[in-house]
């Protein structure tokens, strides 16, 4: 299936999560920026609060699209050991990229939250949403960080994902919902007619709209 945009993708994904609707223990956390429009539609359909969970990919210098790993809120770092080993990436390079990405992670946290504290996920069911899964390194970092915060259940939910990645994530999350798993996969953007970049302003607007219509997390 080719999604028109992230809004339609979120609506399709929400249809596969209806069992979580109207549950007071459920919170939807979206990975900025592209996951927020998807997460907004999911949260609206489930009548659940929406917030963001910040994760930054650690791209290999000169080949930024190649993920060496990722960092997430809470000081979590997840490395793609296969990439690091195969390319013999020095630890100081990883540390330098991580430090740079930490600055952007902190900026976004301040910008998107507008003074609101992060949601308390202890004992709750967290639906972790992004616009798609390719290598899964960013999502794995998010799952690892959330585990340390004591949720009752972590559900990874995406409109489209590489089949192998969706399978691998089932070992780490309590449930994985990939609405579409095309083969061959190519890339997340290949399955959207409009995959234009989500802006910081759009993220702030969607979070504000969600806060107006639903009880904040």
ABEGO torsion letter per residue (X at the ends): XBBABAAAAAAAAAAAAAAABGBAABBBBBBOAAAAAAAAAAAAAAGBBBBBBBBBBBBBBGBAABBAEBBBBGGBBBBBAAAAAAAGBBAAAAAAAAAAAAAAAAAAAAAAAGGBBBBBABGBBBBBBBAEBBAGAAAAAAAAAAAAAGBABBBBBBABBBAAAAAAAAAABABBBBABBBOBAGBAAAABABABBBBAAAAAAAAAAAAAABBBX
